[in-house]
């Protein structure tokens, strides 16, 4: 029996990262111009678009482009992003979304001439956290890891060394939309390029703990 549990745990842990087929994803707020080329998504971000709910600014907007697929359980998603940022608050990255009142968006945001790793966590109302970068990278990698009822947010310059910037709550045991988001709250749009988008299923942490506790 011990070997059975051990084998099952190894099988769960052996899930591999796979590139998400962009052609099989769908739009929420489709932009006027976009294309899939060389396994990359390139879009002209819709002007005056964003995701935000209520707090601090007093308004709610839910109209920026979001190209997504749906995953349940625990997973890791990452993408390489390159943006021709122009106006204040131009942004792009990943979003995990349950509905209009519950989502996390994270990526690069251009604010007052500086590049930031920006994360907005929304549970009825939005909050906003930023980590200012010490250089303007030509591209950056964004990674999110959903574990149980939380999401960890990371960034990297090389897809090797990742730095965590946020740990935020998100309801577990609920399917989520996960995908590529860009917004242009103040400006007239910009070009956003997403490359190497991948999602890796992670073995359920509670199940692994149960297996460990019940092995003979």
Buried (B, 14 or more C-beta within 10 A) or exposed (E): EEEEBEEBBEEBEEEEEEEBEBEEBEEBBEBEEBEBEEBBBBBBBBBBBBBBBEBEEEEBBBEBBBBBBEBEBBBBBBBBBBBEBBBBBBBBBBBBBBEEBBBBBBBBBBBEEEBBBBBBBBBEEBEBBBBEBEEEBEBBBBBBBBBEEEBBBBBBBEEEEBEEBBEBEBEBEEEBBBBBBBBBBEBEBBBBBBBBBBBBBBBBEEBBEEBEEEBE
